[in-house]
Amino acid sequence: MDPDFRGDSDHHDGTSDATPGGYIEQRRPGELGFAIFLTLASLFLLYNAYGISGFKALSSPGSVPMATTLVMAVSAFIVTLRTSRLSKVAHETLSKDILPIMVILFIGFLIIFGLLLKPLGFVLTAALFLTVAIKVLARKGWGYTLTVALGSLVVIWIVFRVVFTVLLPAGILPEAEFIQFFRNLMSGGAS
Amino acid sequence: MAILTIFTQPQLLLLVGVGTFAGIYIGAIPGLSVTMAVSILISFTFSWDVYPAISLMVGIYMGGVYGGSRTAILLNIPGAPSAIATAMDGYPMAQKGEAGQAIGVTTVMSFFGGLIGILVLAVAAPFVADFAITFQPRDYMLLAVLGILLVGSLSSGSLVKGIFAGALGIAIGAVGRDPLTFAERFTFDLKLMEGGISFIAVMIGMFGVSEALQQLQNVNMKAVRQKIDKIVPSFGTVKKYLPLSLQTSSIGVIIGALPGTGGDIAALMAYDHAKRVTKNPEVPFGKGAMEGLVAPETANNAAVGGAFIPMMTLGIPGDAVTAIMIGALFIHGLNPGPMLMVDQPDMFWFIVGALLMANVFMLIFGLTGIKIFTKIVEMPRSIIIPLILLLSIVGAYAVNNSITDVYWMLGFGVFGYFMRHYGYPLGPVILGVILSRLLDDNWRRAIISEREDLGRFFEGIITSPLSLSLFIAVILIFVSQTPVWTAAKTRLFGKASS
């Protein structure tokens, strides 16, 4: 373990604001690229902020956006300069330590989730997501995967849809009819 | 007496109890954080009345700060950032077969620290609020800047990265139509940007999604189980560490009350204090010193009460969780700040009562059910991570029933993931988003009242003792990062203390 490493020894770095990940005196793979991206993005936002009201007045709607994006651009530039002077962490690679295939895969899962949420509905999309995600991560049999995924989904659905009455996209499932049927059953049972 | 509301309404009492219980587990399960839980919870409770919503959130906050210590002791994995210091001596104690004793002392001391924090909140907040009524717009602006800078400088090794994160948060908060002039800001002529970016989507993305993605790298991490024996500590043990706990509780309250700093920093500073004042510990620090447990645990729970002081009196969050709670109060039509204390003192006293009850529940739940607890916290991450992601999606969607918010959340989640990896703190981003409006409004008010004259604005700062103190504090934060300051500090206090 590198003595400069700011995370903890189990490599679950960055879980705390008090100890963000990264190294003090070395740069991680992709860190310089990220700093350059932040600088360019800040400069673009500064240009955009200037377009709000220019230098019309100190109290104009663009004054705070201009000041903050200027601060962003300057600080990102300083970070870029400092990062460029640091030596690389020898044992780390971008594909292993920063952006492993599993992270890319899950970002993909989440994008697909967002795309399918409206047309398919929450229940089906979530069932699909949980099954695939647990199968990929746990690498256990289909019996285990389906039991855990569908069991968790039932609990989540009851807690959020029924108890918290959160409105979620119904999609192709007749969810409202099912809830009504369920309520009729309960009220019938009560009477 | 609003403080009694919580005790007289069983439903609210139950919600505080449920919240505290859930908070202990959320705080304890590695990969779940209180900030994440409260930010997701806002989206589900926004349709509730304000008292039940606050009861649940206060319980989760108090329980979560304590819960992190359990896994720090038993598994050497701090369940929450505020328990990082606890693991340093807690886990060595557990390895020696003293896990029960460590948990017992931790629980009692957390209760003690929490109690002191709440007492200070109850006594100090009304005075601070009275004082805050005299604040000028420029003072609010300076306080907001100070808060963001403080969290930026204390929470990460690099102040520059902290400043960047804070400024980014302010810029995110400015997106949409300007409430005063209706001018479009950072909307890129897109209709969906005109209403701004939902701060809940930003929070869930930054704290929920990014953390879950980060945890994907630790899916197969195995925890080491410990034997648990006697839990309730003897009176003699508690009495022995009482003087130290008083000192570290004070540290916790003060650090918690500073805008932008929370339990994690309080715990680390208290641990450092304990190391300095304990001349001859029975067991060396880092090897299972009881002082190393008492100090951070009293401080992080005392910081909870402290964090509510700036939140309730100034509308400026004490830490990331109170930043989210301010958001919750906004959603319920309340505007935290000195006028809330004047117009609706009931709300303040209700929160004090809820915190008090949460602290009592924490003591009860903390000293019981440890055997079941160890089983639950060992739930595989292969199940926890997909569930966090699913809850994050539901939470982001639920606020406005909008898929756009889900995409914002995802975008900020991925961005936050990289920020974590490269050492950019996330706390200042959230603080910036929450404080953006306050900073913008007060800057414009201040400069308009000075007839758009920067000279008069600075003259106003110099001639007002409060403004001047805040301004000097802001300058000092910058100066403290310069090599000249570091050299002077080393010369004065020696290298060890730097």
Contacts between the chains, C-beta under 8 A, distances in Angstrom:
chain1	res1	chain2	res2	distance
A	6	B	157	6.5
A	6	B	423	6.4
A	8	B	84	7.8
A	10	B	77	7.1
A	10	B	218	6.9
A	10	B	221	6.3
A	11	B	217	6.8
A	11	B	218	6.8
A	12	B	30	7.3
A	12	B	77	7.6
A	12	B	214	7.1
A	12	B	215	7.1
A	12	B	217	7.3
A	12	B	218	4.8
A	12	B	221	7.3
A	13	B	420	7.5
A	13	B	421	7.6
A	14	B	214	5.9
A	14	B	420	3.3
A	14	B	421	6.1
A	14	B	423	7.9
A	15	B	30	7.9
A	15	B	33	7.5
A	15	B	78	7.9
A	15	B	81	6.8
A	15	B	211	6.6
A	15	B	214	6.8
A	15	B	420	7.9
A	16	B	78	7.6
A	16	B	81	3.3
A	16	B	84	6.1
A	16	B	264	5.7
A	17	B	81	6.1
A	17	B	151	7.4
A	17	B	155	4.4
A	17	B	156	7.6
A	17	B	262	7.8
A	17	B	264	6.3
A	17	B	320	6.8
A	17	B	425	5.1
A	17	B	426	6.2
A	17	B	427	4.2
A	18	B	81	5.4
A	18	B	84	6.5
A	18	B	154	8.0
A	18	B	155	5.7
A	18	B	264	3.9
A	18	B	265	5.6
A	18	B	268	6.1
A	19	B	81	7.5
A	19	B	84	6.5
A	20	B	155	7.3
A	20	B	156	5.1
A	20	B	157	7.8
A	20	B	419	7.9
A	20	B	420	6.2
A	20	B	423	4.8
A	20	B	424	6.6
A	20	B	425	5.2
A	20	B	426	7.8
A	21	B	420	5.2
A	21	B	421	5.1
A	21	B	422	7.2
A	21	B	423	6.0
A	22	B	157	8.0
A	22	B	421	6.7
A	22	B	422	5.3
A	22	B	423	2.9
A	23	B	423	7.6
A	24	B	157	5.5
A	28	B	421	6.5
A	28	B	422	6.4
A	30	B	418	7.9
A	30	B	422	7.9
A	31	B	422	4.9
A	34	B	418	5.7
A	34	B	422	5.5
A	35	B	422	7.7
A	38	B	164	6.9
A	45	B	171	6.4
A	45	B	186	6.8
A	48	B	186	6.1
A	48	B	188	7.4
A	49	B	171	7.9
A	49	B	185	7.5
A	49	B	186	7.3
A	52	B	183	5.9
A	52	B	184	7.4
A	52	B	185	5.4
A	53	B	183	6.4
A	57	B	452	5.8
A	58	B	447	4.7
A	58	B	452	5.1
A	58	B	454	6.9
A	59	B	443	7.8
A	59	B	444	4.4
A	59	B	447	4.9
A	59	B	448	4.9
A	59	B	452	6.3
A	60	B	181	7.9
A	61	B	178	3.9
A	61	B	180	6.9
A	61	B	181	4.9
A	61	B	183	4.1
A	61	B	185	6.2
A	62	B	183	7.4
A	62	B	185	7.1
A	63	B	443	7.1
A	63	B	444	7.3
A	63	B	447	7.9
A	64	B	170	7.0
A	64	B	174	6.3
A	64	B	436	7.9
A	64	B	439	6.7
A	64	B	440	4.4
A	64	B	443	6.0
A	64	B	444	7.8
A	65	B	171	6.3
A	65	B	174	5.0
A	65	B	185	5.5
A	65	B	186	6.7
A	68	B	167	4.5
A	68	B	168	8.0
A	68	B	170	4.5
A	68	B	171	4.8
A	68	B	174	7.2
A	69	B	167	7.4
A	69	B	171	5.9
A	71	B	163	6.4
A	71	B	164	7.7
A	71	B	167	4.2
A	72	B	164	5.8
A	72	B	167	4.5
A	72	B	168	5.9
A	72	B	171	6.6
A	75	B	160	4.8
A	75	B	161	7.5
A	75	B	163	4.8
A	75	B	164	4.1
A	75	B	167	6.9
A	76	B	164	5.6
A	78	B	160	5.0
A	79	B	158	7.3
A	79	B	160	5.5
A	79	B	161	6.1
A	79	B	164	6.7
A	82	B	160	7.5
A	97	B	217	7.9
A	98	B	418	7.8
A	98	B	421	5.6
A	100	B	216	7.4
A	100	B	217	6.6
A	102	B	216	4.9
A	102	B	217	7.6
A	102	B	219	7.7
A	103	B	213	5.3
A	103	B	216	5.5
A	103	B	217	7.6
A	103	B	417	7.3
A	106	B	212	7.9
A	106	B	213	6.3
A	106	B	216	6.1
A	106	B	389	7.2
A	107	B	213	7.3
A	107	B	410	7.6
A	107	B	414	6.0
A	109	B	389	7.9
A	110	B	209	7.4
A	110	B	389	6.5
A	110	B	393	7.3
A	110	B	410	5.3
A	110	B	413	7.8
A	111	B	410	6.9
A	113	B	393	6.2
A	114	B	393	7.6
A	114	B	403	6.1
A	114	B	406	5.0
A	114	B	407	5.8
A	114	B	410	6.6
A	117	B	393	7.6
A	117	B	397	7.3
A	117	B	403	6.3
A	117	B	406	7.0
A	118	B	403	6.1
A	122	B	394	7.6
A	126	B	390	5.8
A	129	B	386	7.0
A	129	B	389	7.7
A	129	B	390	6.6
A	130	B	386	5.4
A	130	B	387	7.7
A	130	B	390	6.5
A	133	B	385	7.4
A	133	B	386	3.7
A	133	B	389	7.3
A	134	B	382	6.1
A	134	B	383	6.2
A	134	B	386	5.6
A	137	B	216	7.8
A	137	B	219	5.5
A	137	B	381	7.4
A	137	B	382	3.6
A	137	B	383	8.0
A	137	B	385	6.5
A	137	B	386	7.0
A	138	B	380	6.5
A	138	B	382	3.8
A	138	B	383	7.1
A	139	B	382	8.0
A	148	B	383	5.8
A	149	B	386	7.9
A	152	B	383	7.2
A	152	B	387	6.0
A	156	B	387	7.6
A	156	B	390	6.6
A	156	B	391	7.3
A	156	B	394	7.3
A	160	B	44	6.6
A	160	B	394	5.8
A	160	B	398	7.6
A	164	B	44	4.6
A	164	B	45	7.6
A	165	B	47	7.2
A	166	B	43	7.9
A	166	B	44	6.0
A	166	B	394	6.6
A	166	B	398	4.5
A	167	B	398	7.3
A	167	B	401	5.7
A	168	B	394	6.8
A	168	B	397	6.9
A	168	B	398	7.5
A	169	B	397	7.9
